[in-house]
Amino acid sequence: MRTIYHPLLTLDELLKMDERRKNDGFYPRIKIGRIIRPGERGKVVIFPTTIEEKFYHDNRDLSNEEDQTSGGSGEGEEGDVVGYIPEEGQGGQGRGSGSEDHGEGTDAYELGKILAERLKLPNLKDKGRKHLAQPKYDLTDRNKGSGQILDKKATLKNVIRTNIALGRLTDPATADMSELIINPRDKEYRILSREQQYEAQALVFFGRDYSGSMVGQPSKAVVSQHLWIYCWLMYQYERRVDTRFVLHDDAAKEVSTFEDYYRRAASGGTTILSLFKYINDVVNNENLARDNNIYVFYGTDGDDVGGNDYSKVLASEIEKMLGYSNRLGITIVNHRTTSFGTNLESSGLLTKYDQLIKVDSFDNTVTEERLREGVRKLVS
């Protein structure tokens, strides 16, 4: 019996195939779904999705018919229970009782590359401060007479120069190359040399409001955006990206893993100032701005304590952050004007630092497509 094998393609290969549909006059069908969470060693779990067109094999006019759903052809009568959808907290995020991720594990760097191409995200041309990395050895130096690899093109030039100087090569068109004299010193080699490398690296602070009003969809929207941004930065900085996670209600606290960052919720009030002051103190006390390109991305529903003195101190801490960060991206998940948004507008920082600070606002009903549009807004 003949066995038929069907090779599995990578996400990048599938997207390239889907892109070729444009040449045939069709729309691309594959969409990158929600990133669920980052895994170990720079992996993320994503769900690529597609919608297939429906084909009808009759000539009935369906334009006036109501949308109907049809059941399968298996056993059982109409109304029989065939399965249960787990409630919140039972199996978590619809993943069932096991620990298996029913998505595709993809390197964050590769996904960042795909995002940069598909969403037309900007490339960072100047990544700012760099640090001395591990030196590497490369065939960059040259030596005549001996070495590791013969540079044939440079050697031929030297041989021709020598023979022209000796009068043995007057007309290149009729010259007999076998009669040329080769001086051992004409041979030019590439040799290994130690090269110092200066590499840029990024440190990203992801922060979010985890007060009682942020439970559910607002938190999911913020974290989804932060994961897209994380993948983009992994691509931009060739995987040299460190992350730190900060949560706040009335007070800010740092957590060590993304799982804590994603899942934690509190029922306290909201003091947005506490997060900005905490990050500023960490950067200053640990001297992090010296060797890192620092990015800060923060999400909230915008409810804050307010007040004149409070607003001034908040604006001062944000301006201090803009003094060392490459980008401050703020996401506000609310359908109305918020006290935090009002404080930002009245501070004048959005105009003064328009290249460093970006704000994206939307309501709780945001779609995946709108989230990705927001990512472009925050990083462009």
N, C-alpha and C positions, 0 to 999 in steps of 0.2 A: 504494500500500500504506500502510495506517495504522500509524504508529509509536506504541507505547504507552510512556509514561514512568512510572516508579515513583520518586517522590521518596525520597531517603535522609533518615532522621530522625536528629536528634542523640540522644546518650545520654540527656540529660535528658528529651526528648520521649518516648522509648521507655519510660523508667521511669515517667513520668506515665501513659502508656497502660496499662502493666502494673499500676499501682496501682488503676486503675478496675476491674480484674477482681474486686476484693473486693466491689464493689457488685453483681456478678452471682453472687456465691457461690463464686468460684474463688480459688485461692491465686495470689499473684504468681509468675511463672515466671522472671523475669530476675534473675540474681545478678551482682554485680560481682566479676569474677575478680581474679586477682593483678595488682598493678601491677608492670610489668616494670622500668621505670627512668624517671627524669625526663629529658626531652629539653631542647632549647634553649628559651629564652624562656618558662620556666614551664610547659612542656608535660610531660605524663606519658603513658606508653603503658600502656593497660589492656586487659583481655580480658573484656568482658561475656559471660556464658554463660547458656544455658537448656537445660532438659531437656524434651523432648516426650514426652507419654504415648504408649504403644503401643496401637494399635487392632487387634483381632483380628477377622477377618471370617468366623469360623466359630463353631460352638457346642460345640467340644470342651472337655472338662474339663482345663484345664492345671495344676490345683493339684498333681497328683502327678507331673508330668513334670519331668525334670531341666532345668536351664537350658541351652539349646542355642544355638549361634551358627550362623548360616547364611551361606554365601558369596554372592558376587554372581553375576551371570549372564553375565559377560564370558568372553573366551577364556582357555584354559589349563586345566591339570588340577590336581586337589587336590595341594597340597604345592609347587607352583611358586613360586619367589621373585618377588614383584611389587614389592619396594622394600626399602630399608634405612633404619633409624633411625640417625641420626648419633650416635656415641659422644660422651662428654664431651670437650670441646675440639675437636670437629669440627663447626664451624658454630655452636657455642655456644648454649645455651638453646633448642635446637630451631628456630633461626631460618633454617636453610639456609645456603647459601654466600654469599648476597648480604647487603646491609646493610639491606634493607627490613624494617620492623617490621610484622608481620602482626596488629597490634592496632589500637586506635583511639586516635589522638592527641587528647587532651582537655586543655583548659586546667586547670591545677591548682586555680585558684580555683573553677571550675565543679564540678569533682569534689569539692572540699572542701564545697561547698554541698550536693551530693547526699548525701555521707557524713553531714553534720550532720543532714539530714532523715531518711535511711533508718536510720542507726544511733542516732538521737536523741542525738547528741553535744551537750554543753553549749555555750551561747554565752557568750563572755567579756564580761560586763557592764562590769567595771572592768578596763581594760587597763593600769592603773598609770601609770608615768611617760610623759610625752609630750614631744615636741620641737617647736620652731617650724618649720613647713613653709613652702613658698612661699605668699605671700599671694595671695588671689583677690579678684576684683571681683564684687560682687553688688548687686542692686537692693534694698538694705536700708534706706537712708536716705530721708527724705521731705522735700519742699520745697513750699511753697505759691506758686503763681503761675507756676512754670516747672519743667521737668524732662524726663526721658526718656519715662516711661510714666504716663499718667493713671490714678490710682486712683479708679475710678468710685464705688465704695461710700463711700470717705472723702469724696469731693467732694459726693455727694448729702447726706450728713449735714451737711456745712458749709453747703450751700445752704438746707436746712431750718432749721437754727439761725438763719441770717441773716434768713430770712423770718418766723420766729416772733418774733424780736426787733423787726422792723419792723411787726408786727401784720398782715401780709399772709396769714398762715396760722393761722387759728383752729380750723377743723374739718377735719382731714386727710381725712375721708370724702367731703367735698363740695368739696375744694380743686381748682382748675384748675391743674395743674402747668405749663401753658404760660404762665401769668401770673406765675410766680415770677421774682423778680429774682436774677440770678446775678452775684455779685461776682467779678471776676477772681482775687481773693485766696482765694476759696472753692475754687478748683481745686487739688487736692492731687496731687502727682506723686511717683513713686518715682524715685530717682536712684542712679546707680552710686556705690558707696563701696568703699574698700579694706578688706578684712577680713583680720585675722591668723588663721592657721589653726594649730592645735596638733593634731598627729597622733601616734598611737601606732605604733610599729614594733617588730618582733620580731627578735631574733637567736637562732637555734637552733643549739646544738651537738649534733650527732649523733655518738655515740661507740660503738665496739664493740671487743670482744676479737677479735683476729685471730690468736691463737696456733694451734698445730697442732690442738688439740682442737676448734676452732670451724669446721673445714673442712666444707663441704657444707651439710646441712639447717639446723644451728643458725644459721649466718650468713644464710642465705636468710630464715629466719623473722624474725630481728631486723631485717634491712633492709626486709622487707615492711611490718612494723609502722611503721618510721620513715617510710616513704613515705606511708602513710595519714595519719600525724600531720602531716607536712609539708603535705599538701593541706588538712587541716583548719585549720592555722594560716594558710595563704594566704587562706582564706575569712574567717577571723576578723579578720585584719589588712589586709584589702583589698589583698592582694598585696605589702604592705610587709614582706616577710620576707627576711632574709639567713640563709644557712646556712654552717656551718663543720663540717668532718668530721675526726674524730680517731680514730686507730687505736692499739692498743697490744698488745704482747706483754710482754716484760720492761720495755720503755720505750715512752713515748707519742710519736706523731708525727702531724703534721697533713698531710692531703692536700687538693689544691685542687678536685678534681672528684668527683662521685658515682661515676663509673666506677671510679676508683681505690678509693674507699671500699667499693664493692660487691665488686670482684673480687680485691683484694689478700688474700693469705694468707701466713702465716709458720709456721715450725716451732719457734719458741722457746717459752719458758715464759710464765708469766702473773704480772704484777704490776699489779693493778687500781688500786692507789694512784697509779701513774704517770699515769693518765689524769685523775683528779680533780685532782691537783696541777698538771698541765699546763694544764687549763682555768682553774683559779683564777689561775694566774700570768698567763695571757693576758688575762683580764678585768681584773686589777689593773693590769698594765703598760700596757694600751691604754685604760684608763679606759672600758670598754665599758658598764658599768652605769649611767653617767650618762644616756645618751640611748636606751637600749634596754630592752625587756622581754625578759629572757633566759630561755630554756628549755634544759634539758639532758635528752637522752634517751640512755640507755646500755643496751647489750645484751651479755651474757656467758653462758658456761655455768656460771659461779659458782666454778670452781676458782681458788684464790688461795694465796699463800704462807703467810698466817696468822702467828700469834705474838702475844704480849701487846703488846709495844711497837708492832708493825706495826698491830695492830687499833686501838690508841689513836690513832695518827697518821692512819690511814684515816678513822676517825670524825671527827677534827678537820677534815680536809680536806672531807669531805662536809658537815659543819655550816657550814663557811665558805662553801661553795657555796650552801647554803640561805639564807644571809643576803642574797644578791642575786638569786637566781633566782625566777621565778614558778612553776616546776614542775620537779621532778627525777623523771623516769620511768625505772624500772629494769626491764629484762626479763631473766629468768634462764631459760635453756633447758636444763633438766636434770630427770631423773626422780627424783633423790634429793636429800637434804639436802646443801648445799654449804657450803664454808668462808666464802664471801662472804655467803651468806644468813644464816649463823650470826653473822657479825660484825655485820651490820645489826640482827639481833634483839637481840643483847646490848648494842649501843650505846645503845639507848633512843631513837634518832632517829625510828623509825617511829611511836612514840607521841607524842613531843614535837612533831614537825612533821608530823602526820598530814594536814594540808591542803596541804602542799607536796611531800611525797615519796610516790610510789605505786610499788608493786612488782607485777609480773605474772610468774607462773611457769608453765611447761608443759614437756612433754617433746618429743622430736624428731618425734613422730608428729602434731604439731599440725595441725589443719585450717585452711582459709582462714576459715571461720566463727569458729573459736576465736581466730584472730589478730585479727579485727575486734572480738570481744568484749574482747580484751585492750587494744585501742586505747581503747575506752570507759573501761576501768578506769584506764588511765594518764592520761587527760586530764580525767576527771570530778572 
